[in-house]
Amino acid sequence: MHFVTGGAFNGKSKWVKEYYQLNDTPYEWISAYQRKAVPENLEKTGTGGLSLIVLEGIEMWIKVWVEILEVHEIREKWQDLLSQWLEWEQQHPLCKVVLIGNDLSKGIVPIDAKQRKWRDVTGWIYQDTVSASQRVDLVWYGINQQIG
């Protein structure tokens, strides 16, 4: 598993496409920004020649969950998904899951309780994601820094 984070509009998606040479690699790109649901079962995506599944916009999936779930439920749900995705990678050794999420921790702490909950839960989920990932990259202004 590979986690890529950084600021909004800082080139994370472009960096992933270049790093993985996606013009030459079979992949599936699932984006929360296009209102796609978080895949709970990667087997449904099919592995027919895929070598990469990119899940973009983690923070947007979390934002939806913040409206309907408690913090501990969100974390449990995410940890279950991470476990399933890691298991999928183990069952398909030539495949990789790449997770992309915007860093929400920079700037002013929101006054609104739901916005603050979203920011806090996203930070905790990113910590869980880093712990589960084999590689972690921070991308700012199109330049990556491998941090894990």
C-alpha positions in Angstrom: 0.0 0.0 0.0 1.2 3.5 -0.9 -0.1 6.7 0.8 0.3 10.0 -0.9 -0.7 13.2 0.9 0.0 17.0 0.6 -1.9 20.2 0.1 -4.9 20.6 -2.2 -4.0 21.3 -5.8 -0.3 20.6 -5.1 0.1 17.9 -7.8 -0.5 14.7 -5.9 -2.5 13.0 -8.7 -0.1 14.2 -11.4 2.8 12.9 -9.3 1.1 9.5 -8.9 0.5 9.2 -12.6 4.1 10.0 -13.4 5.6 7.8 -10.6 3.6 4.8 -11.7 3.8 5.6 -15.4 0.1 5.1 -15.7 0.1 5.6 -19.5 1.8 2.1 -19.6 0.2 0.4 -16.6 -3.3 -1.0 -16.3 -5.0 0.7 -13.4 -8.3 1.8 -12.0 -8.8 5.3 -10.5 -11.6 5.7 -8.0 -12.1 9.3 -7.0 -14.3 10.7 -4.2 -14.1 14.0 -6.0 -16.2 12.4 -8.8 -18.6 11.1 -6.1 -17.5 7.5 -6.4 -18.1 5.4 -3.3 -15.2 4.1 -1.4 -14.7 0.5 -2.5 -15.3 -1.9 0.3 -14.4 -4.9 -1.7 -11.6 -4.6 -4.3 -12.5 -7.9 -5.8 -15.5 -6.2 -7.4 -13.1 -3.9 -9.2 -11.7 -6.9 -11.0 -8.0 -7.7 -11.3 -8.2 -8.5 -15.0 -4.7 -7.2 -15.8 -4.9 -4.4 -13.3 -1.7 -3.7 -11.4 -2.8 -0.6 -9.6 -5.9 0.7 -7.9 -5.8 4.4 -6.9 -8.2 5.7 -4.3 -8.3 9.4 -4.4 -10.0 11.9 -2.0 -9.9 10.0 1.2 -10.8 13.2 3.1 -14.1 13.4 1.1 -15.2 9.9 2.1 -14.4 10.8 5.7 -16.4 14.1 5.4 -19.5 12.0 4.5 -19.0 9.6 7.4 -18.6 12.5 9.9 -22.2 13.4 9.2 -23.6 9.9 10.1 -21.0 8.1 12.3 -19.3 8.6 15.6 -15.5 9.1 15.6 -14.8 5.5 16.9 -17.1 4.1 14.2 -15.3 6.0 11.5 -11.9 4.8 12.7 -13.1 1.2 13.0 -14.6 1.4 9.5 -11.3 2.7 8.0 -9.2 0.2 9.8 -11.4 -2.6 8.5 -11.0 -1.2 5.0 -7.2 -1.0 5.3 -7.1 -4.6 6.4 -9.2 -5.7 3.5 -7.1 -3.7 1.0 -3.9 -5.1 2.5 -5.3 -8.6 2.3 -6.2 -7.9 -1.4 -2.6 -6.9 -2.1 -1.4 -10.1 -0.5 -3.7 -12.2 -2.6 -2.6 -10.3 -5.7 1.2 -9.8 -5.3 1.6 -7.9 -8.5 -1.1 -5.4 -7.5 -0.9 -2.3 -5.4 -3.3 0.1 -3.7 -2.4 3.8 -3.8 -4.3 6.1 -1.4 -4.3 9.9 -2.0 -5.6 12.4 0.5 -5.4 16.1 1.1 -3.6 17.4 4.2 -6.2 19.2 6.2 -4.0 19.9 9.2 -2.4 23.1 8.0 -4.0 26.4 8.8 -6.6 27.6 11.3 -8.5 25.1 13.5 -12.2 25.4 12.5 -14.7 26.9 14.9 -17.5 24.7 13.6 -17.7 21.4 15.6 -18.4 19.3 12.5 -15.5 20.8 10.5 -13.2 20.3 13.5 -14.4 16.7 13.8 -13.7 16.1 10.1 -10.2 17.6 10.4 -9.4 15.6 13.6 -10.8 12.3 12.3 -8.9 12.8 9.0 -5.7 13.2 10.9 -6.2 10.1 12.9 -7.2 8.1 9.8 -4.0 9.4 8.0 -2.0 8.1 10.9 -3.6 4.7 10.6 -3.0 4.8 6.9 0.7 5.6 7.3 1.1 2.7 9.8 -0.4 0.3 7.2 1.5 1.7 4.2 4.8 0.3 2.8 5.5 3.8 1.3 4.4 7.3 2.2 5.0 10.4 0.1 4.3 14.0 0.8 3.8 16.1 -2.3 4.0 19.9 -2.2 4.0 22.0 -5.4 4.5 18.9 -7.5 7.6 17.8 -5.6 7.5 14.6 -3.6 9.4 13.8 -0.4 9.3 10.2 0.7 8.7 10.2 4.4 8.0 6.5 5.0 
